[in-house]
């Protein structure tokens, strides 16, 4: 048997399938005490938001552990979410009952509820197909490296303060973020997010035609994109106020990420390893200014600080994100370490085979 033919067959088998121009179909299933209701989150005008009641009735007898998978097949959706209705509605009430803009204390309470919900993965919510970070293939190798990675053990009591106080320290109390969508190097969308006390205070959509000339000379040139962003901030300041932070992203980046999601590459380690052409295309878009942040001094300083720290020190910082009392010990830790080592070895063999 010729190994080159086998490898060529495998690469053809895992190639990305053609993607239609439609949006990614995402459905949400709410499971209550006596009902199961479905909602279409795709945002397409020709599709109703609520799914037919017959679909919900057909899934009432399905256990919650299999609801997301069964719901994806019933609704013919690419991504399916299952959520306990009581928990989801309580979180929604917690958000809507707070005065806006949110105070620091209210932001921490809402985030604590969110992290508590995340901790109840597979118990009160689930997703199908399951992303790689939520799979055993990601959790066990991380434990082998000394990082007790498990979202069911997130430190929900600590993370809200870290996020809220850290954002106020790094970004400030009140600031504005400019989001610029670029299509083939031209300005295609312009949105300003006004933040106050780490909460959304307003959203402004500005006319693109007034500023399109700034990006006329900036296609595929990161330096030119950055210069156009600086000039754009000055012109926005004259009419709409100061913009503290700017993010410019290419629509092509959205399309490539959508292709990866629909191909299943973000839900399977094996498929992800076989998508090297698409990953290289993503890298090429990023190198050409597909994602530009200005000012980026904070990011550069953070990268320099992280690069100077040894791996053990970085893992020590990551350990505080999880409850210490829930970290695995004893024979269970040994068993998970052996499985994690086997997963790492298997990935190394697969990667070496792919490179030959």
N, C-alpha and C positions, 0 to 999 in steps of 0.2 A: 504493500500500500504506500502511495506517495503522500508524505505528510503535507507537502505544498498544496495538493488538491484538497485535503481535509481542511486545512486552514482557510483556503479560499472559499470552500463551501460554508464554513462557519461564519466568515465575514459577510458573505452574501445573505446568510440566514438572519444575522442580527442587524442588517442595514435598516436605516430608518424608512418607514413606509411613507408614501405620499400623504401629505396633510392637506385637508381641505381648508378653504379660506374662512370657514365658520369659527366661532369662538369655542373654547374648551367647555364642555358641558359638565357642570358640577351640581350635584343634588345634595340636599340636606334632609335627613329623616329625624323627626322628633318622636320619641317614644314616651307616651304617657301611661298612666295606670290602665286605661281602657281604650287607647287609640294609638295609631301610628300615622303620622301626617308627613307628606313629602313636599319639598319646595325646590324649584329650579332656580339656581343662583347664577345661571349663565348670563343673564342680562340681555337676552335677545328679545326684541319687540314682538316677534311672531310667536313666541312661546309664552304661555301663561306662567305666572310665578308659582302657583299651586299645582301640584301634580294631581292626576285623577284620584278620587277617593277609593276607586277599586284597587289601585296599586297598594295604598296603605292598608286596606282591609286584607289583601292577600299576604301581607307581611306581618300581621298581628301575631301569628303563632310562631314566627321565627325568633329564636333566642337573640338577646341583644348582642351577644358575642359574634353572631353571624349576620347581623342586620345590615351593616355597611356593605358587605360582599353581595348579599342577596338584593339589596336596594340598587346597587350598581347594575346588576344584570336585569332587574325588572324595569328600570328607567333607561337602560342602554346609555349610561353615563360613563365618562372617562374617570371621574373621581366622585366618590360617594362618602358622605359624612353621616355618622349616627350620633345623636346626642340625647341624653335624658332631658325630657321637656321641662321638668320641675327645676332642674339645675340651670338650664339655659334661660328660662324665663326669670328666675331669681337674679341671675347676673344682669339680664337686660333691665330689670326693674332697678337694680342697684345703680346702673349707669344713668338711666333716664330720670331718676328721682333726685340726682345731685344738681345743684345750681351750676350754671356755666358762666364764665370759665371756671374750671375746677380749682378748688383750693388744693394745696399740697397734701393736706390730710386726706381729702377725698380721693385724690389720685392714688395714694398708697392703699386705701381701702379697696378701690376697684381692682388695682393690680393684684392685691392679695387674693381676691376672689378669682381672678383669671388664673393665677398660678395654682390655686387650689383645684380649679377645674382641670388644668393640665396634668396635675398629679394623679387624677382619677382616670388615666388612660386605660382603655379596655374594660373599665368598670362603669363609667358614666359617659364616655364618648369613644369613638373609634373612627378609623378612616380606611378606605380601600380604594386603590392599592396602597399598601403601607410604605411611606417614604423610607429611604435607606437609614436616616438617623434614628428611626423608631424600630429598626429591625435588630434582631440578635446579632447579626453580622457586624453591626456598629458598636453595640453595647459591650459585648464580651472582649473584643480586642482592646477597647478603651480601659476596661477593668484590668486587663493584663499589664497595661502600661502604668497602672497606679492611679487611674482617674475613675472614681466611682460613678460613671455616667449611667443615669437611669432617671428619666423624667418623672417617674412615679415617686421619686425621693427628692424632688426639688425643694429647696429651702424657701417655702412660700412665706415664712415669717421674715426672712432677711432680704430677699430679692426686691420687693417693692421699694424699700428705702435705698437700695443700691441703684436702682434704675432712676427713681425720681431725683434723689439728691445728686447722683452722678450727672444726670442731664442738666440740672441747674448749675452745677459746678463747671461743666465743660461748655455748655451752650448758652447759659445765661437764663435769666428769669423770663424775659420777653424777647422774642426774636422772630424773624421772617425767613422763610425758606422758599427759594425760587426753583420750580421744577420746569425744565425746558425739554420738550420732546423734539428730536431731530430726525428727519427723514431724508436719507441720501444727502446728508450734510446740510440740509436746509431746515430752518425753524418751522415746526409743524404744530406746536402747542406750547402755551405759556401759562403757568398757574403759580399763584403766590399763596403760600400757607402762612397765616398769622398765628403765632403761638404765644400764649400768655400763661405763666405758671405751669408750664409743661402740659398745657391742654390747648385744644384747637379753639382759637378765638374767631377765625374767619377764613374763608377761601375766596380768592379773587381770580377770575379768568380774564386775562388781558388780550386785546386784539393782536393777533400775530402779524398782520400786515404792517403795523406801525414799526416793527423791529426786524422784519425779515431780511432787510438789506445788510444787517450786521454779520450774518452767517453766510453771505454769498461767496466769500473767499475762504471759507473754513472747512470744506469737505475733506475728510480723511487726513486731517492735520491736527493733532492734539494741541499743539502750541497755538494754532489759529483759533481753535475752539475756545481755548482759555482766554485769549485776547478779546474775542467777541463777547464772552461772558462778562468780562470786566467792563467793557463799554456798555453792554446791556444794563448792567447794574446802575451805572451812572445815569442812563437815560430813564430808567424806571424811577429812580430817585426823584427826578424832576417833576413827575406827575403823580406817582403812587406811593412814594415813601421808600425808605431804605430797606434793602434786602441784605440780611446778614450772611446767609449761606446759599450757595447755588449748586444745583445738580442738573447736569445735562446728560441725557441718555438717548441712544439711537433706537428708533423703532425696530430696526433689524435685530437688535438684541432681544427684544420681546418676542419676535418671531422665532428666533433660534431656541430660546428657552421653551416656547410653546411646543416646538418640534420635539425637544428632548422629553417633555412631560408626556406628550402623546405617544412617543415611541416606547415609553416604559423605562427609559434609562435612569430616571431619578428614583425608581422603585425597585431596581434590581442591580446588584453590584456587577453581575455577569454582563448584563446588557450595557451598563455604563462603560465597562472596559472596552467594549467593542465599538463604541461610538467615537473613536479618536478623530475621524475627519470632522465631525460636527463640533467636537470640543476644540479642535484647532481653529475652526471657523469662528467660534465664540472668542477665542484668544485674539484672533486677527481683528475682530470688531472692537475689542477692548483696546488693543494697541493703537487703533486708528482714532481713538477718542470716543468710543462707544459709550463710555461712562466717565464723565469728568466732574470732579468736585472742586469747588473753589469757595473760600480758601481751604487749602489742604495741609496747612502747617501742623494742625493738631494730629492728623492722620500720620504724617511723616514722623512726628515726634514719638507717637505711639509705636510705630514700626521700629524706630531706632531703639526705644526702650525695651521692647519685646525681644529684639535681636540680641541684646546684651545679656539677657537673663538665661541661665541654664534651663534645660527642659524640666528638671526636678522642681525648680522654683515656679515655673509657669503652671505645672500640674498642681502645686500647692495652692496657688490662687484659684484654680478651677475647682478644687475640692470644696471650697466654701460655698459653692452654689448648691450643694446637696447636703441633706441632713446627715450629720456625722453618725448618729445612732443607728441609721439605716444601712450603713455600709457593710458589705458582705464580709464575713469572717469565717475561719475554720474550714471544714471540709467542703462547704459549698463554694467558698472562694477558690479552693484548689481545683474543684471541678470546673468552675467557670473559666479559670485561667487556662486549663488544659484545652477546653473547647475554643477559647479565644486564640490560643497559639495555633490550633489546628486550622482555624479560619484564616489567620494571617499567612500560614504556610500555603494553604490552598490558593489564596489570592496571589501570592508570590509565584507559584507554579503557573497559574493561569496567565499572569502578566509576562513571565518569561516565555511561555509558549506563544503568546501573541506577538512578542517582539522578534521571534525567530522567523 
